[in-house]
Amino acid sequence: MKRIIAAFSLAILSFAAFAGGTLKADDCAAGDIAAGKKVVVKGFTLTAPDKGLKVEDKSASPIKNGDVSYAKRIKMNGADGFVEFSAKAGEKISVVATSTSKDKAREIIITDNKNKKLSRMEAPAWNMETPLFTEGTFDVPEDGIYRVKGFGGGVYIFELSVN
């Protein structure tokens, strides 16, 4: 009986580890996450950088990206924070983000769980009136754990998907 339960548990964990999916900032509870703390939302683990992480409530003036509207945004304050998740070979990682700076574009970097840089995307400078968004994709080379992080300062993450 124990072997059946163990095999069943392993099968569920294997399936859950590579389920893909989408994390929208709107899925997160608004508020601060202290430095180094982790929060899991829909299978994505948000790890706050040394300067902390904040899920900002923008529902009074939602942020528009074409036909999509965001009531929240994830503000990553520094390069040591990240969003971590499982992905399998052949899936695509898509990121919708901007820089927190009004003057400077910042990079979004996709790494493996050993911090090896695999892809870079530009997060345009923040402009409230007419925001521009990174909408880059990355083809997953092999099954594993991946991270999305800002580089060179803060970034706002609006959406991250693995499909």
C-alpha positions as CSV (number, residue, x, y, z in Angstrom):
1,M,0.0,0.0,0.0
2,K,2.8,2.4,0.9
3,R,4.4,1.8,-2.5
4,I,1.1,2.5,-4.3
5,I,0.8,5.8,-2.4
6,A,4.4,6.7,-3.0
7,A,4.1,6.0,-6.8
8,F,0.8,8.0,-6.9
9,S,2.4,10.9,-5.1
10,L,5.4,10.9,-7.4
11,A,3.2,10.9,-10.4
12,I,1.2,13.9,-9.1
13,L,4.4,15.8,-8.3
14,S,5.9,15.0,-11.7
15,F,2.7,16.3,-13.4
16,A,2.5,19.4,-11.2
17,A,6.1,20.2,-11.8
18,F,5.6,20.6,-15.5
19,A,2.0,21.9,-15.7
20,G,2.9,25.2,-17.4
21,G,0.5,28.1,-16.8
22,T,0.2,31.8,-16.5
23,L,1.0,34.1,-13.6
24,K,-0.7,37.6,-13.8
25,A,0.1,40.2,-11.2
26,D,-3.7,40.4,-10.7
27,D,-3.4,36.8,-9.3
28,C,-1.3,38.1,-6.4
29,A,-2.5,39.6,-3.1
30,A,-1.5,43.3,-3.0
31,G,1.1,44.2,-0.4
32,D,4.8,44.0,0.5
33,I,6.9,40.9,0.6
34,A,10.0,41.2,2.9
35,A,13.5,40.7,1.5
36,G,14.3,37.0,1.0
37,K,10.8,35.9,1.6
38,K,9.0,33.6,-0.8
39,V,5.4,33.5,-1.9
40,V,3.9,30.8,-4.2
41,V,1.1,31.8,-6.6
42,K,-0.3,29.3,-9.1
43,G,2.9,27.3,-9.1
44,F,5.2,30.3,-9.6
45,T,7.5,31.2,-6.6
46,L,8.1,34.9,-6.1
47,T,11.4,35.5,-4.1
48,A,11.8,39.0,-2.9
49,P,15.1,40.8,-3.5
50,D,17.1,42.5,-0.7
51,K,15.2,45.7,-1.3
52,G,11.9,43.8,-1.1
53,L,9.0,43.1,-3.5
54,K,5.7,44.9,-3.7
55,V,2.5,43.9,-5.4
56,E,1.0,47.3,-6.2
57,D,-2.8,47.7,-6.5
58,K,-3.5,49.9,-9.5
59,S,-7.3,49.1,-9.7
60,A,-8.2,52.8,-9.4
61,S,-6.4,53.4,-12.7
62,P,-5.8,50.0,-14.4
63,I,-2.8,49.7,-16.7
64,K,-3.7,48.9,-20.3
65,N,-1.7,46.8,-22.7
66,G,-3.8,46.7,-25.9
67,D,-7.0,44.8,-25.0
68,V,-5.6,43.5,-21.7
69,S,-5.9,45.5,-18.5
70,Y,-3.9,45.0,-15.3
71,A,-5.2,46.0,-11.9
72,K,-1.9,45.1,-10.2
73,R,1.8,44.9,-11.0
74,I,4.7,43.1,-9.3
75,K,7.5,45.6,-8.4
76,M,10.9,43.8,-8.2
77,N,13.3,46.2,-6.5
78,G,16.7,44.8,-7.5
79,A,18.5,42.1,-9.4
80,D,18.6,39.5,-6.6
81,G,14.8,38.8,-6.7
82,F,13.2,36.5,-9.1
83,V,10.1,34.5,-10.1
84,E,10.9,30.7,-10.3
85,F,8.9,28.0,-12.0
86,S,9.2,24.6,-13.7
87,A,9.2,24.3,-17.5
88,K,9.8,21.5,-20.0
89,A,11.6,21.4,-23.3
90,G,9.7,22.9,-26.1
91,E,7.6,25.2,-24.0
92,K,7.8,29.0,-24.4
93,I,8.4,31.5,-21.6
94,S,6.7,34.8,-22.2
95,V,7.2,37.9,-20.1
96,V,5.1,41.2,-20.1
97,A,7.1,43.8,-18.1
98,T,8.4,47.4,-18.0
99,S,11.2,49.1,-16.2
100,T,10.4,51.0,-12.9
101,S,12.5,53.8,-14.2
102,K,10.8,56.6,-16.2
103,D,14.1,57.3,-17.9
104,K,16.0,54.0,-18.4
105,A,15.1,50.7,-20.0
106,R,16.1,47.7,-17.9
107,E,16.8,44.1,-18.8
108,I,14.7,41.1,-18.0
109,I,16.9,38.0,-17.7
110,I,15.8,34.4,-17.8
111,T,18.2,32.0,-16.0
112,D,18.3,28.4,-15.0
113,N,18.3,27.6,-11.3
114,K,22.1,27.8,-11.2
115,N,21.8,31.4,-12.3
116,K,23.2,30.8,-15.8
117,K,21.9,33.5,-18.1
118,L,19.9,32.1,-21.0
119,S,18.0,35.0,-22.5
120,R,17.8,38.8,-22.2
121,M,14.9,41.0,-23.0
122,E,14.5,44.8,-22.8
123,A,12.0,46.2,-20.4
124,P,11.1,49.7,-21.7
125,A,11.2,52.8,-19.4
126,W,7.9,53.3,-17.6
127,N,5.5,55.8,-19.2
128,M,2.1,56.0,-17.5
129,E,0.5,57.8,-20.4
130,T,1.5,55.4,-23.1
131,P,3.2,52.4,-21.6
132,L,5.4,50.1,-23.7
133,F,5.9,46.5,-22.6
134,T,8.4,43.8,-23.1
135,E,6.6,40.9,-24.7
136,G,9.5,38.6,-25.4
137,T,9.5,34.9,-25.5
138,F,12.2,32.3,-24.8
139,D,12.2,28.7,-26.1
140,V,12.9,26.3,-23.2
141,P,15.8,24.0,-24.1
142,E,15.3,21.3,-21.5
143,D,13.1,20.3,-18.6
144,G,14.1,22.1,-15.5
145,I,13.7,25.1,-13.1
146,Y,13.8,28.6,-14.6
147,R,13.9,32.1,-13.2
148,V,12.8,35.5,-14.5
149,K,14.5,38.5,-12.9
150,G,15.2,42.1,-13.5
151,F,18.7,43.4,-14.0
152,G,20.2,46.8,-13.5
153,G,17.4,48.0,-11.2
154,G,13.7,47.5,-10.6
155,V,11.2,46.1,-13.0
156,Y,7.4,45.8,-13.0
157,I,6.2,42.3,-14.0
158,F,2.6,42.2,-15.2
159,E,2.4,38.7,-16.7
160,L,4.6,35.6,-17.1
161,S,3.5,32.5,-18.9
162,V,4.9,29.0,-19.6
163,N,3.1,27.2,-22.5
